[in-house]
Amino acid sequence: AVLARGAAQGDGAAMTRLAMLYLDGIGGAADPVAAFTLLQEAVSLGSPDGAVALAGMMSVEGNYWYNPVQGMAYCVWAMRTDPMLNGACDTLAARLTTADRAAAEQLAASFGP
């Protein structure tokens, strides 16, 4: 309830945490659509943790949102925004080709500061 109130008030960190509860089905049935939506909103509010979580969703093969290049772009943006996240997406980066990593870097540059 506290996270839901924080998310409703536009707190990106609360949105990210609530999204992870929805994703994992903690406290109720899993709802990946709600999780994805909350993570997108958290990222739009500037949440680097939300960007890493969103990248995680986008890197699961067979997932509806599967797009590892875009996911890596979110990771690149998150690591630039919060240096403490440096290396948070090494596993995803290792699975991408050099061209895909370059495309992710270019896409991340379009996300802004």
PEJOWO-V701521 format. One record per backbone hydrogen bond with DSSP energy under -1.0 kcal/mol. NH is the residue of the N-H (numbers start at 1). CO is the residue of the C=O. E is the energy in kcal/mol with one decimal. If there is no record, write none. Layout:
NH | CO | E
NH | CO | E
This chain:
5 | 1 | -2.3
6 | 2 | -2.5
7 | 3 | -2.9
8 | 4 | -2.4
9 | 5 | -1.4
10 | 7 | -1.7
11 | 6 | -2.4
15 | 11 | -2.3
16 | 12 | -2.3
17 | 13 | -2.4
18 | 14 | -2.7
19 | 15 | -2.6
20 | 16 | -1.9
21 | 17 | -1.6
22 | 18 | -2.3
23 | 19 | -2.8
24 | 20 | -2.4
25 | 21 | -1.1
26 | 21 | -2.1
31 | 22 | -2.3
35 | 31 | -2.2
36 | 32 | -2.8
37 | 33 | -2.4
38 | 34 | -2.5
39 | 35 | -2.5
40 | 36 | -2.4
41 | 37 | -2.0
42 | 38 | -2.7
43 | 39 | -2.5
44 | 40 | -2.2
45 | 41 | -1.2
46 | 43 | -1.9
47 | 42 | -2.3
51 | 47 | -1.6
52 | 48 | -2.1
53 | 49 | -2.2
54 | 50 | -2.6
55 | 51 | -2.4
56 | 52 | -2.0
57 | 53 | -1.9
58 | 54 | -2.2
60 | 57 | -1.0
63 | 60 | -2.1
66 | 63 | -2.0
67 | 58 | -2.7
71 | 67 | -2.7
72 | 68 | -2.5
73 | 69 | -1.9
74 | 70 | -2.0
75 | 71 | -1.9
76 | 72 | -2.9
77 | 73 | -2.4
78 | 74 | -2.5
79 | 75 | -2.8
80 | 76 | -1.9
81 | 77 | -2.1
82 | 78 | -2.8
85 | 82 | -2.5
86 | 83 | -1.7
88 | 85 | -2.9
90 | 87 | -1.5
93 | 89 | -2.7
94 | 90 | -2.3
96 | 93 | -1.3
101 | 97 | -2.4
102 | 98 | -2.2
103 | 99 | -2.3
104 | 100 | -2.3
105 | 101 | -2.2
106 | 102 | -2.3
107 | 103 | -2.5
108 | 104 | -2.7
109 | 105 | -1.7
111 | 108 | -1.5
